[in-house]
Amino acid sequence: MKKLFALAALSVLGITHAPSFAGHSSQQIAQNINCQVPQTTQEMLICSDRAYKAADRRLNQVYQGLQPKLNANQKKKID
């Protein structure tokens, strides 16, 4: 749901990819963002996306580590 909302927000704002500036690729620009103090809405969106992806990776790691330890009933509750 959050991912869908984020994609919708990006679409509404017309920000599907960071624009290129002065010959720099959007990937180079995104790599240079200081997410400790984002300055623009676009930077905030990029930083939020990074945080979301990091949290999603961590959640999946925990889930994968937990799966073998659960019985069938417990697995039904979290799936």
mmCIF file of the N, C-alpha and C atoms, coordinates in Angstrom:
data_MODEL
# 
_entry.id   MODEL 
# 
loop_
_atom_site.group_PDB 
_atom_site.id 
_atom_site.type_symbol 
_atom_site.label_atom_id 
_atom_site.label_alt_id 
_atom_site.label_comp_id 
_atom_site.label_asym_id 
_atom_site.label_entity_id 
_atom_site.label_seq_id 
_atom_site.pdbx_PDB_ins_code 
_atom_site.Cartn_x 
_atom_site.Cartn_y 
_atom_site.Cartn_z 
_atom_site.occupancy 
_atom_site.B_iso_or_equiv 
_atom_site.pdbx_formal_charge 
_atom_site.auth_seq_id 
_atom_site.auth_comp_id 
_atom_site.auth_asym_id 
_atom_site.auth_atom_id 
_atom_site.pdbx_PDB_model_num 
ATOM 1   N N  . MET A 1 1  ? 0.826  -1.188  0.000   1.00 0.00 ? 1  MET A N  1 
ATOM 2   C CA . MET A 1 1  ? 0.000  0.000   0.000   1.00 0.00 ? 1  MET A CA 1 
ATOM 3   C C  . MET A 1 1  ? 0.875  1.258   0.000   1.00 0.00 ? 1  MET A C  1 
ATOM 4   N N  . LYS A 1 2  ? 1.915  1.265   0.867   1.00 0.00 ? 2  LYS A N  1 
ATOM 5   C CA . LYS A 1 2  ? 2.789  2.420   0.933   1.00 0.00 ? 2  LYS A CA 1 
ATOM 6   C C  . LYS A 1 2  ? 3.536  2.606   -0.385  1.00 0.00 ? 2  LYS A C  1 
ATOM 7   N N  . LYS A 1 3  ? 3.941  1.486   -0.983  1.00 0.00 ? 3  LYS A N  1 
ATOM 8   C CA . LYS A 1 3  ? 4.657  1.560   -2.251  1.00 0.00 ? 3  LYS A CA 1 
ATOM 9   C C  . LYS A 1 3  ? 3.749  2.150   -3.325  1.00 0.00 ? 3  LYS A C  1 
ATOM 10  N N  . LEU A 1 4  ? 2.484  1.722   -3.351  1.00 0.00 ? 4  LEU A N  1 
ATOM 11  C CA . LEU A 1 4  ? 1.526  2.243   -4.318  1.00 0.00 ? 4  LEU A CA 1 
ATOM 12  C C  . LEU A 1 4  ? 1.317  3.739   -4.099  1.00 0.00 ? 4  LEU A C  1 
ATOM 13  N N  . PHE A 1 5  ? 1.211  4.154   -2.839  1.00 0.00 ? 5  PHE A N  1 
ATOM 14  C CA . PHE A 1 5  ? 1.044  5.570   -2.531  1.00 0.00 ? 5  PHE A CA 1 
ATOM 15  C C  . PHE A 1 5  ? 2.255  6.368   -2.990  1.00 0.00 ? 5  PHE A C  1 
ATOM 16  N N  . ALA A 1 6  ? 3.444  5.842   -2.732  1.00 0.00 ? 6  ALA A N  1 
ATOM 17  C CA . ALA A 1 6  ? 4.661  6.546   -3.142  1.00 0.00 ? 6  ALA A CA 1 
ATOM 18  C C  . ALA A 1 6  ? 4.719  6.687   -4.656  1.00 0.00 ? 6  ALA A C  1 
ATOM 19  N N  . LEU A 1 7  ? 4.372  5.635   -5.377  1.00 0.00 ? 7  LEU A N  1 
ATOM 20  C CA . LEU A 1 7  ? 4.369  5.699   -6.840  1.00 0.00 ? 7  LEU A CA 1 
ATOM 21  C C  . LEU A 1 7  ? 3.332  6.696   -7.334  1.00 0.00 ? 7  LEU A C  1 
ATOM 22  N N  . ALA A 1 8  ? 2.173  6.716   -6.692  1.00 0.00 ? 8  ALA A N  1 
ATOM 23  C CA . ALA A 1 8  ? 1.132  7.665   -7.082  1.00 0.00 ? 8  ALA A CA 1 
ATOM 24  C C  . ALA A 1 8  ? 1.596  9.096   -6.818  1.00 0.00 ? 8  ALA A C  1 
ATOM 25  N N  . ALA A 1 9  ? 2.234  9.320   -5.682  1.00 0.00 ? 9  ALA A N  1 
ATOM 26  C CA . ALA A 1 9  ? 2.729  10.661  -5.357  1.00 0.00 ? 9  ALA A CA 1 
ATOM 27  C C  . ALA A 1 9  ? 3.769  11.106  -6.372  1.00 0.00 ? 9  ALA A C  1 
ATOM 28  N N  . LEU A 1 10 ? 4.658  10.212  -6.730  1.00 0.00 ? 10 LEU A N  1 
ATOM 29  C CA . LEU A 1 10 ? 5.674  10.552  -7.723  1.00 0.00 ? 10 LEU A CA 1 
ATOM 30  C C  . LEU A 1 10 ? 5.042  10.860  -9.072  1.00 0.00 ? 10 LEU A C  1 
ATOM 31  N N  . SER A 1 11 ? 4.034  10.099  -9.440  1.00 0.00 ? 11 SER A N  1 
ATOM 32  C CA . SER A 1 11 ? 3.363  10.323  -10.717 1.00 0.00 ? 11 SER A CA 1 
ATOM 33  C C  . SER A 1 11 ? 2.641  11.661  -10.726 1.00 0.00 ? 11 SER A C  1 
ATOM 34  N N  . VAL A 1 12 ? 1.952  11.975  -9.645  1.00 0.00 ? 12 VAL A N  1 
ATOM 35  C CA . VAL A 1 12 ? 1.225  13.242  -9.548  1.00 0.00 ? 12 VAL A CA 1 
ATOM 36  C C  . VAL A 1 12 ? 2.188  14.420  -9.647  1.00 0.00 ? 12 VAL A C  1 
ATOM 37  N N  . LEU A 1 13 ? 3.342  14.279  -9.012  1.00 0.00 ? 13 LEU A N  1 
ATOM 38  C CA . LEU A 1 13 ? 4.324  15.345  -9.044  1.00 0.00 ? 13 LEU A CA 1 
ATOM 39  C C  . LEU A 1 13 ? 5.151  15.345  -10.325 1.00 0.00 ? 13 LEU A C  1 
ATOM 40  N N  . GLY A 1 14 ? 4.956  14.310  -11.147 1.00 0.00 ? 14 GLY A N  1 
ATOM 41  C CA . GLY A 1 14 ? 5.708  14.228  -12.394 1.00 0.00 ? 14 GLY A CA 1 
ATOM 42  C C  . GLY A 1 14 ? 7.158  13.858  -12.173 1.00 0.00 ? 14 GLY A C  1 
ATOM 43  N N  . ILE A 1 15 ? 7.423  13.180  -11.072 1.00 0.00 ? 15 ILE A N  1 
ATOM 44  C CA . ILE A 1 15 ? 8.792  12.809  -10.746 1.00 0.00 ? 15 ILE A CA 1 
ATOM 45  C C  . ILE A 1 15 ? 8.908  11.295  -10.799 1.00 0.00 ? 15 ILE A C  1 
ATOM 46  N N  . THR A 1 16 ? 9.119  10.781  -11.978 1.00 0.00 ? 16 THR A N  1 
ATOM 47  C CA . THR A 1 16 ? 9.330  9.340   -12.096 1.00 0.00 ? 16 THR A CA 1 
ATOM 48  C C  . THR A 1 16 ? 10.815 9.035   -12.107 1.00 0.00 ? 16 THR A C  1 
ATOM 49  N N  . HIS A 1 17 ? 11.616 9.989   -12.523 1.00 0.00 ? 17 HIS A N  1 
ATOM 50  C CA . HIS A 1 17 ? 13.068 9.888   -12.497 1.00 0.00 ? 17 HIS A CA 1 
ATOM 51  C C  . HIS A 1 17 ? 13.608 11.276  -12.193 1.00 0.00 ? 17 HIS A C  1 
ATOM 52  N N  . ALA A 1 18 ? 14.698 11.323  -11.472 1.00 0.00 ? 18 ALA A N  1 
ATOM 53  C CA . ALA A 1 18 ? 15.314 12.624  -11.228 1.00 0.00 ? 18 ALA A CA 1 
ATOM 54  C C  . ALA A 1 18 ? 15.803 13.178  -12.556 1.00 0.00 ? 18 ALA A C  1 
ATOM 55  N N  . PRO A 1 19 ? 15.583 14.454  -12.823 1.00 0.00 ? 19 PRO A N  1 
ATOM 56  C CA . PRO A 1 19 ? 16.015 15.024  -14.090 1.00 0.00 ? 19 PRO A CA 1 
ATOM 57  C C  . PRO A 1 19 ? 17.532 15.129  -14.176 1.00 0.00 ? 19 PRO A C  1 
ATOM 58  N N  . SER A 1 20 ? 18.044 15.244  -15.372 1.00 0.00 ? 20 SER A N  1 
ATOM 59  C CA . SER A 1 20 ? 19.478 15.447  -15.561 1.00 0.00 ? 20 SER A CA 1 
ATOM 60  C C  . SER A 1 20 ? 19.789 16.934  -15.480 1.00 0.00 ? 20 SER A C  1 
ATOM 61  N N  . PHE A 1 21 ? 20.881 17.269  -14.861 1.00 0.00 ? 21 PHE A N  1 
ATOM 62  C CA . PHE A 1 21 ? 21.328 18.649  -14.750 1.00 0.00 ? 21 PHE A CA 1 
ATOM 63  C C  . PHE A 1 21 ? 22.773 18.740  -15.216 1.00 0.00 ? 21 PHE A C  1 
ATOM 64  N N  . ALA A 1 22 ? 23.058 19.691  -16.083 1.00 0.00 ? 22 ALA A N  1 
ATOM 65  C CA . ALA A 1 22 ? 24.414 20.012  -16.532 1.00 0.00 ? 22 ALA A CA 1 
ATOM 66  C C  . ALA A 1 22 ? 25.220 18.772  -16.907 1.00 0.00 ? 22 ALA A C  1 
ATOM 67  N N  . GLY A 1 23 ? 24.613 17.874  -17.640 1.00 0.00 ? 23 GLY A N  1 
ATOM 68  C CA . GLY A 1 23 ? 25.337 16.706  -18.124 1.00 0.00 ? 23 GLY A CA 1 
ATOM 69  C C  . GLY A 1 23 ? 25.489 15.590  -17.110 1.00 0.00 ? 23 GLY A C  1 
ATOM 70  N N  . HIS A 1 24 ? 24.918 15.739  -15.936 1.00 0.00 ? 24 HIS A N  1 
ATOM 71  C CA . HIS A 1 24 ? 24.977 14.684  -14.931 1.00 0.00 ? 24 HIS A CA 1 
ATOM 72  C C  . HIS A 1 24 ? 23.751 13.793  -15.072 1.00 0.00 ? 24 HIS A C  1 
ATOM 73  N N  . SER A 1 25 ? 23.959 12.502  -14.931 1.00 0.00 ? 25 SER A N  1 
ATOM 74  C CA . SER A 1 25 ? 22.817 11.590  -15.004 1.00 0.00 ? 25 SER A CA 1 
ATOM 75  C C  . SER A 1 25 ? 22.012 11.674  -13.720 1.00 0.00 ? 25 SER A C  1 
ATOM 76  N N  . SER A 1 26 ? 20.764 11.245  -13.797 1.00 0.00 ? 26 SER A N  1 
ATOM 77  C CA . SER A 1 26 ? 19.917 11.265  -12.608 1.00 0.00 ? 26 SER A CA 1 
ATOM 78  C C  . SER A 1 26 ? 20.494 10.373  -11.521 1.00 0.00 ? 26 SER A C  1 
ATOM 79  N N  . GLN A 1 27 ? 21.159 9.297   -11.917 1.00 0.00 ? 27 GLN A N  1 
ATOM 80  C CA . GLN A 1 27 ? 21.768 8.403   -10.929 1.00 0.00 ? 27 GLN A CA 1 
ATOM 81  C C  . GLN A 1 27 ? 22.925 9.101   -10.203 1.00 0.00 ? 27 GLN A C  1 
ATOM 82  N N  . GLN A 1 28 ? 23.738 9.873   -10.935 1.00 0.00 ? 28 GLN A N  1 
ATOM 83  C CA . GLN A 1 28 ? 24.830 10.609  -10.304 1.00 0.00 ? 28 GLN A CA 1 
ATOM 84  C C  . GLN A 1 28 ? 24.292 11.641  -9.329  1.00 0.00 ? 28 GLN A C  1 
ATOM 85  N N  . ILE A 1 29 ? 23.228 12.324  -9.713  1.00 0.00 ? 29 ILE A N  1 
ATOM 86  C CA . ILE A 1 29 ? 22.615 13.328  -8.847  1.00 0.00 ? 29 ILE A CA 1 
ATOM 87  C C  . ILE A 1 29 ? 22.061 12.664  -7.593  1.00 0.00 ? 29 ILE A C  1 
ATOM 88  N N  . ALA A 1 30 ? 21.374 11.546  -7.764  1.00 0.00 ? 30 ALA A N  1 
ATOM 89  C CA . ALA A 1 30 ? 20.788 10.837  -6.622  1.00 0.00 ? 30 ALA A CA 1 
ATOM 90  C C  . ALA A 1 30 ? 21.871 10.347  -5.670  1.00 0.00 ? 30 ALA A C  1 
ATOM 91  N N  . GLN A 1 31 ? 23.024 9.967   -6.177  1.00 0.00 ? 31 GLN A N  1 
ATOM 92  C CA . GLN A 1 31 ? 24.104 9.484   -5.325  1.00 0.00 ? 31 GLN A CA 1 
ATOM 93  C C  . GLN A 1 31 ? 24.713 10.614  -4.496  1.00 0.00 ? 31 GLN A C  1 
ATOM 94  N N  . ASN A 1 32 ? 24.608 11.851  -4.955  1.00 0.00 ? 32 ASN A N  1 
ATOM 95  C CA . ASN A 1 32 ? 25.209 12.981  -4.264  1.00 0.00 ? 32 ASN A CA 1 
ATOM 96  C C  . ASN A 1 32 ? 24.294 13.636  -3.240  1.00 0.00 ? 32 ASN A C  1 
ATOM 97  N N  . ILE A 1 33 ? 23.118 13.113  -3.050  1.00 0.00 ? 33 ILE A N  1 
ATOM 98  C CA . ILE A 1 33 ? 22.169 13.702  -2.106  1.00 0.00 ? 33 ILE A CA 1 
ATOM 99  C C  . ILE A 1 33 ? 22.574 13.341  -0.680  1.00 0.00 ? 33 ILE A C  1 
ATOM 100 N N  . ASN A 1 34 ? 22.560 14.343  0.197   1.00 0.00 ? 34 ASN A N  1 
ATOM 101 C CA . ASN A 1 34 ? 22.788 14.110  1.613   1.00 0.00 ? 34 ASN A CA 1 
ATOM 102 C C  . ASN A 1 34 ? 21.430 13.919  2.270   1.00 0.00 ? 34 ASN A C  1 
ATOM 103 N N  . CYS A 1 35 ? 21.081 12.689  2.554   1.00 0.00 ? 35 CYS A N  1 
ATOM 104 C CA . CYS A 1 35 ? 19.758 12.404  3.119   1.00 0.00 ? 35 CYS A CA 1 
ATOM 105 C C  . CYS A 1 35 ? 19.634 12.804  4.587   1.00 0.00 ? 35 CYS A C  1 
ATOM 106 N N  . GLN A 1 36 ? 20.723 13.265  5.189   1.00 0.00 ? 36 GLN A N  1 
ATOM 107 C CA . GLN A 1 36 ? 20.632 13.793  6.545   1.00 0.00 ? 36 GLN A CA 1 
ATOM 108 C C  . GLN A 1 36 ? 19.937 15.149  6.538   1.00 0.00 ? 36 GLN A C  1 
ATOM 109 N N  . VAL A 1 37 ? 20.117 15.891  5.443   1.00 0.00 ? 37 VAL A N  1 
ATOM 110 C CA . VAL A 1 37 ? 19.496 17.208  5.303   1.00 0.00 ? 37 VAL A CA 1 
ATOM 111 C C  . VAL A 1 37 ? 19.047 17.433  3.855   1.00 0.00 ? 37 VAL A C  1 
ATOM 112 N N  . PRO A 1 38 ? 18.019 16.704  3.396   1.00 0.00 ? 38 PRO A N  1 
ATOM 113 C CA . PRO A 1 38 ? 17.550 16.918  2.023   1.00 0.00 ? 38 PRO A CA 1 
ATOM 114 C C  . PRO A 1 38 ? 17.034 18.346  1.872   1.00 0.00 ? 38 PRO A C  1 
ATOM 115 N N  . GLN A 1 39 ? 17.316 18.948  0.718   1.00 0.00 ? 39 GLN A N  1 
ATOM 116 C CA . GLN A 1 39 ? 17.009 20.361  0.520   1.00 0.00 ? 39 GLN A CA 1 
ATOM 117 C C  . GLN A 1 39 ? 15.750 20.619  -0.307  1.00 0.00 ? 39 GLN A C  1 
ATOM 118 N N  . THR A 1 40 ? 15.370 19.683  -1.134  1.00 0.00 ? 40 THR A N  1 
ATOM 119 C CA . THR A 1 40 ? 14.237 19.895  -2.034  1.00 0.00 ? 40 THR A CA 1 
ATOM 120 C C  . THR A 1 40 ? 13.226 18.766  -1.879  1.00 0.00 ? 40 THR A C  1 
ATOM 121 N N  . THR A 1 41 ? 12.057 18.981  -2.421  1.00 0.00 ? 41 THR A N  1 
ATOM 122 C CA . THR A 1 41 ? 11.031 17.935  -2.403  1.00 0.00 ? 41 THR A CA 1 
ATOM 123 C C  . THR A 1 41 ? 11.537 16.701  -3.118  1.00 0.00 ? 41 THR A C  1 
ATOM 124 N N  . GLN A 1 42 ? 12.205 16.906  -4.236  1.00 0.00 ? 42 GLN A N  1 
ATOM 125 C CA . GLN A 1 42 ? 12.736 15.776  -4.997  1.00 0.00 ? 42 GLN A CA 1 
ATOM 126 C C  . GLN A 1 42 ? 13.748 14.988  -4.159  1.00 0.00 ? 42 GLN A C  1 
ATOM 127 N N  . GLU A 1 43 ? 14.629 15.693  -3.461  1.00 0.00 ? 43 GLU A N  1 
ATOM 128 C CA . GLU A 1 43 ? 15.591 15.016  -2.594  1.00 0.00 ? 43 GLU A CA 1 
ATOM 129 C C  . GLU A 1 43 ? 14.879 14.273  -1.475  1.00 0.00 ? 43 GLU A C  1 
ATOM 130 N N  . MET A 1 44 ? 13.843 14.876  -0.908  1.00 0.00 ? 44 MET A N  1 
ATOM 131 C CA . MET A 1 44 ? 13.074 14.216  0.149   1.00 0.00 ? 44 MET A CA 1 
ATOM 132 C C  . MET A 1 44 ? 12.436 12.930  -0.373  1.00 0.00 ? 44 MET A C  1 
ATOM 133 N N  . LEU A 1 45 ? 11.908 12.984  -1.593  1.00 0.00 ? 45 LEU A N  1 
ATOM 134 C CA . LEU A 1 45 ? 11.298 11.795  -2.186  1.00 0.00 ? 45 LEU A CA 1 
ATOM 135 C C  . LEU A 1 45 ? 12.338 10.706  -2.439  1.00 0.00 ? 45 LEU A C  1 
ATOM 136 N N  . ILE A 1 46 ? 13.494 11.092  -2.941  1.00 0.00 ? 46 ILE A N  1 
ATOM 137 C CA . ILE A 1 46 ? 14.560 10.119  -3.184  1.00 0.00 ? 46 ILE A CA 1 
ATOM 138 C C  . ILE A 1 46 ? 15.018 9.505   -1.870  1.00 0.00 ? 46 ILE A C  1 
ATOM 139 N N  . CYS A 1 47 ? 15.193 10.333  -0.852  1.00 0.00 ? 47 CYS A N  1 
ATOM 140 C CA . CYS A 1 47 ? 15.629 9.836   0.456   1.00 0.00 ? 47 CYS A CA 1 
ATOM 141 C C  . CYS A 1 47 ? 14.566 8.947   1.097   1.00 0.00 ? 47 CYS A C  1 
ATOM 142 N N  . SER A 1 48 ? 13.308 9.311   0.941   1.00 0.00 ? 48 SER A N  1 
ATOM 143 C CA . SER A 1 48 ? 12.223 8.479   1.465   1.00 0.00 ? 48 SER A CA 1 
ATOM 144 C C  . SER A 1 48 ? 12.203 7.126   0.770   1.00 0.00 ? 48 SER A C  1 
ATOM 145 N N  . ASP A 1 49 ? 12.429 7.134   -0.528  1.00 0.00 ? 49 ASP A N  1 
ATOM 146 C CA . ASP A 1 49 ? 12.471 5.885   -1.287  1.00 0.00 ? 49 ASP A CA 1 
ATOM 147 C C  . ASP A 1 49 ? 13.632 5.012   -0.818  1.00 0.00 ? 49 ASP A C  1 
ATOM 148 N N  . ARG A 1 50 ? 14.775 5.631   -0.579  1.00 0.00 ? 50 ARG A N  1 
ATOM 149 C CA . ARG A 1 50 ? 15.933 4.875   -0.072  1.00 0.00 ? 50 ARG A CA 1 
ATOM 150 C C  . ARG A 1 50 ? 15.616 4.252   1.289   1.00 0.00 ? 50 ARG A C  1 
ATOM 151 N N  . ALA A 1 51 ? 15.019 5.038   2.164   1.00 0.00 ? 51 ALA A N  1 
ATOM 152 C CA . ALA A 1 51 ? 14.685 4.539   3.506   1.00 0.00 ? 51 ALA A CA 1 
ATOM 153 C C  . ALA A 1 51 ? 13.669 3.412   3.419   1.00 0.00 ? 51 ALA A C  1 
ATOM 154 N N  . TYR A 1 52 ? 12.673 3.572   2.546   1.00 0.00 ? 52 TYR A N  1 
ATOM 155 C CA . TYR A 1 52 ? 11.658 2.538   2.365   1.00 0.00 ? 52 TYR A CA 1 
ATOM 156 C C  . TYR A 1 52 ? 12.306 1.244   1.878   1.00 0.00 ? 52 TYR A C  1 
ATOM 157 N N  . LYS A 1 53 ? 13.175 1.344   0.878   1.00 0.00 ? 53 LYS A N  1 
ATOM 158 C CA . LYS A 1 53 ? 13.824 0.151   0.327   1.00 0.00 ? 53 LYS A CA 1 
ATOM 159 C C  . LYS A 1 53 ? 14.713 -0.528  1.356   1.00 0.00 ? 53 LYS A C  1 
ATOM 160 N N  . ALA A 1 54 ? 15.426 0.252   2.157   1.00 0.00 ? 54 ALA A N  1 
ATOM 161 C CA . ALA A 1 54 ? 16.275 -0.315  3.206   1.00 0.00 ? 54 ALA A CA 1 
ATOM 162 C C  . ALA A 1 54 ? 15.432 -1.031  4.262   1.00 0.00 ? 54 ALA A C  1 
ATOM 163 N N  . ALA A 1 55 ? 14.319 -0.420  4.663   1.00 0.00 ? 55 ALA A N  1 
ATOM 164 C CA . ALA A 1 55 ? 13.435 -1.036  5.653   1.00 0.00 ? 55 ALA A CA 1 
ATOM 165 C C  . ALA A 1 55 ? 12.797 -2.304  5.087   1.00 0.00 ? 55 ALA A C  1 
ATOM 166 N N  . ASP A 1 56 ? 12.435 -2.275  3.806   1.00 0.00 ? 56 ASP A N  1 
ATOM 167 C CA . ASP A 1 56 ? 11.835 -3.445  3.166   1.00 0.00 ? 56 ASP A CA 1 
ATOM 168 C C  . ASP A 1 56 ? 12.841 -4.597  3.099   1.00 0.00 ? 56 ASP A C  1 
ATOM 169 N N  . ARG A 1 57 ? 14.098 -4.285  2.761   1.00 0.00 ? 57 ARG A N  1 
ATOM 170 C CA . ARG A 1 57 ? 15.144 -5.322  2.734   1.00 0.00 ? 57 ARG A CA 1 
ATOM 171 C C  . ARG A 1 57 ? 15.317 -5.925  4.125   1.00 0.00 ? 57 ARG A C  1 
ATOM 172 N N  . ARG A 1 58 ? 15.360 -5.067  5.142   1.00 0.00 ? 58 ARG A N  1 
ATOM 173 C CA . ARG A 1 58 ? 15.543 -5.550  6.516   1.00 0.00 ? 58 ARG A CA 1 
ATOM 174 C C  . ARG A 1 58 ? 14.352 -6.407  6.955   1.00 0.00 ? 58 ARG A C  1 
ATOM 175 N N  . LEU A 1 59 ? 13.150 -5.969  6.634   1.00 0.00 ? 59 LEU A N  1 
ATOM 176 C CA . LEU A 1 59 ? 11.958 -6.737  6.977   1.00 0.00 ? 59 LEU A CA 1 
ATOM 177 C C  . LEU A 1 59 ? 12.003 -8.115  6.318   1.00 0.00 ? 59 LEU A C  1 
ATOM 178 N N  . ASN A 1 60 ? 12.412 -8.173  5.066   1.00 0.00 ? 60 ASN A N  1 
ATOM 179 C CA . ASN A 1 60 ? 12.505 -9.449  4.372   1.00 0.00 ? 60 ASN A CA 1 
ATOM 180 C C  . ASN A 1 60 ? 13.572 -10.352 4.975   1.00 0.00 ? 60 ASN A C  1 
ATOM 181 N N  . GLN A 1 61 ? 14.686 -9.763  5.410   1.00 0.00 ? 61 GLN A N  1 
ATOM 182 C CA . GLN A 1 61 ? 15.729 -10.551 6.075   1.00 0.00 ? 61 GLN A CA 1 
ATOM 183 C C  . GLN A 1 61 ? 15.200 -11.169 7.362   1.00 0.00 ? 61 GLN A C  1 
ATOM 184 N N  . VAL A 1 62 ? 14.508 -10.371 8.164   1.00 0.00 ? 62 VAL A N  1 
ATOM 185 C CA . VAL A 1 62 ? 13.956 -10.864 9.426   1.00 0.00 ? 62 VAL A CA 1 
ATOM 186 C C  . VAL A 1 62 ? 12.915 -11.947 9.147   1.00 0.00 ? 62 VAL A C  1 
ATOM 187 N N  . TYR A 1 63 ? 12.062 -11.698 8.161   1.00 0.00 ? 63 TYR A N  1 
ATOM 188 C CA . TYR A 1 63 ? 11.012 -12.664 7.795   1.00 0.00 ? 63 TYR A CA 1 
ATOM 189 C C  . TYR A 1 63 ? 11.632 -13.996 7.369   1.00 0.00 ? 63 TYR A C  1 
ATOM 190 N N  . GLN A 1 64 ? 12.656 -13.932 6.526   1.00 0.00 ? 64 GLN A N  1 
ATOM 191 C CA . GLN A 1 64 ? 13.300 -15.165 6.060   1.00 0.00 ? 64 GLN A CA 1 
ATOM 192 C C  . GLN A 1 64 ? 13.975 -15.909 7.209   1.00 0.00 ? 64 GLN A C  1 
ATOM 193 N N  . GLY A 1 65 ? 14.540 -15.173 8.148   1.00 0.00 ? 65 GLY A N  1 
ATOM 194 C CA . GLY A 1 65 ? 15.164 -15.805 9.301   1.00 0.00 ? 65 GLY A CA 1 
ATOM 195 C C  . GLY A 1 65 ? 14.151 -16.395 10.267  1.00 0.00 ? 65 GLY A C  1 
ATOM 196 N N  . LEU A 1 66 ? 12.971 -15.819 10.297  1.00 0.00 ? 66 LEU A N  1 
ATOM 197 C CA . LEU A 1 66 ? 11.927 -16.281 11.216  1.00 0.00 ? 66 LEU A CA 1 
ATOM 198 C C  . LEU A 1 66 ? 11.175 -17.494 10.679  1.00 0.00 ? 66 LEU A C  1 
ATOM 199 N N  . GLN A 1 67 ? 10.995 -17.566 9.389   1.00 0.00 ? 67 GLN A N  1 
ATOM 200 C CA . GLN A 1 67 ? 10.185 -18.627 8.766   1.00 0.00 ? 67 GLN A CA 1 
ATOM 201 C C  . GLN A 1 67 ? 10.541 -20.039 9.242   1.00 0.00 ? 67 GLN A C  1 
ATOM 202 N N  . PRO A 1 68 ? 11.798 -20.434 9.247   1.00 0.00 ? 68 PRO A N  1 
ATOM 203 C CA . PRO A 1 68 ? 12.121 -21.804 9.653   1.00 0.00 ? 68 PRO A CA 1 
ATOM 204 C C  . PRO A 1 68 ? 11.812 -22.110 11.123  1.00 0.00 ? 68 PRO A C  1 
ATOM 205 N N  . LYS A 1 69 ? 11.658 -21.099 11.917  1.00 0.00 ? 69 LYS A N  1 
ATOM 206 C CA . LYS A 1 69 ? 11.440 -21.276 13.351  1.00 0.00 ? 69 LYS A CA 1 
ATOM 207 C C  . LYS A 1 69 ? 9.964  -21.379 13.731  1.00 0.00 ? 69 LYS A C  1 
ATOM 208 N N  . LEU A 1 70 ? 9.075  -21.155 12.765  1.00 0.00 ? 70 LEU A N  1 
ATOM 209 C CA . LEU A 1 70 ? 7.647  -21.124 13.049  1.00 0.00 ? 70 LEU A CA 1 
ATOM 210 C C  . LEU A 1 70 ? 6.967  -22.454 12.744  1.00 0.00 ? 70 LEU A C  1 
ATOM 211 N N  . ASN A 1 71 ? 5.937  -22.740 13.521  1.00 0.00 ? 71 ASN A N  1 
ATOM 212 C CA . ASN A 1 71 ? 5.121  -23.918 13.206  1.00 0.00 ? 71 ASN A CA 1 
ATOM 213 C C  . ASN A 1 71 ? 4.057  -23.505 12.187  1.00 0.00 ? 71 ASN A C  1 
ATOM 214 N N  . ALA A 1 72 ? 3.295  -24.465 11.679  1.00 0.00 ? 72 ALA A N  1 
ATOM 215 C CA . ALA A 1 72 ? 2.324  -24.203 10.619  1.00 0.00 ? 72 ALA A CA 1 
ATOM 216 C C  . ALA A 1 72 ? 1.278  -23.152 11.039  1.00 0.00 ? 72 ALA A C  1 
ATOM 217 N N  . ASN A 1 73 ? 0.793  -23.232 12.276  1.00 0.00 ? 73 ASN A N  1 
ATOM 218 C CA . ASN A 1 73 ? -0.199 -22.288 12.759  1.00 0.00 ? 73 ASN A CA 1 
ATOM 219 C C  . ASN A 1 73 ? 0.355  -20.854 12.806  1.00 0.00 ? 73 ASN A C  1 
ATOM 220 N N  . GLN A 1 74 ? 1.588  -20.722 13.291  1.00 0.00 ? 74 GLN A N  1 
ATOM 221 C CA . GLN A 1 74 ? 2.215  -19.400 13.355  1.00 0.00 ? 74 GLN A CA 1 
ATOM 222 C C  . GLN A 1 74 ? 2.442  -18.833 11.959  1.00 0.00 ? 74 GLN A C  1 
ATOM 223 N N  . LYS A 1 75 ? 2.827  -19.678 11.017  1.00 0.00 ? 75 LYS A N  1 
ATOM 224 C CA . LYS A 1 75 ? 3.045  -19.232 9.630   1.00 0.00 ? 75 LYS A CA 1 
ATOM 225 C C  . LYS A 1 75 ? 1.756  -18.708 9.027   1.00 0.00 ? 75 LYS A C  1 
ATOM 226 N N  . LYS A 1 76 ? 0.630  -19.359 9.319   1.00 0.00 ? 76 LYS A N  1 
ATOM 227 C CA . LYS A 1 76 ? -0.665 -18.902 8.794   1.00 0.00 ? 76 LYS A CA 1 
ATOM 228 C C  . LYS A 1 76 ? -0.992 -17.501 9.310   1.00 0.00 ? 76 LYS A C  1 
ATOM 229 N N  . LYS A 1 77 ? -0.619 -17.223 10.554  1.00 0.00 ? 77 LYS A N  1 
ATOM 230 C CA . LYS A 1 77 ? -0.943 -15.921 11.157  1.00 0.00 ? 77 LYS A CA 1 
ATOM 231 C C  . LYS A 1 77 ? -0.160 -14.779 10.522  1.00 0.00 ? 77 LYS A C  1 
ATOM 232 N N  . ILE A 1 78 ? 1.056  -15.030 10.077  1.00 0.00 ? 78 ILE A N  1 
ATOM 233 C CA . ILE A 1 78 ? 1.848  -13.928 9.512   1.00 0.00 ? 78 ILE A CA 1 
ATOM 234 C C  . ILE A 1 78 ? 1.799  -13.857 7.997   1.00 0.00 ? 78 ILE A C  1 
ATOM 235 N N  . ASP A 1 79 ? 1.252  -14.841 7.338   1.00 0.00 ? 79 ASP A N  1 
ATOM 236 C CA . ASP A 1 79 ? 1.165  -14.804 5.869   1.00 0.00 ? 79 ASP A CA 1 
ATOM 237 C C  . ASP A 1 79 ? -0.070 -14.132 5.387   1.00 0.00 ? 79 ASP A C  1 
# 
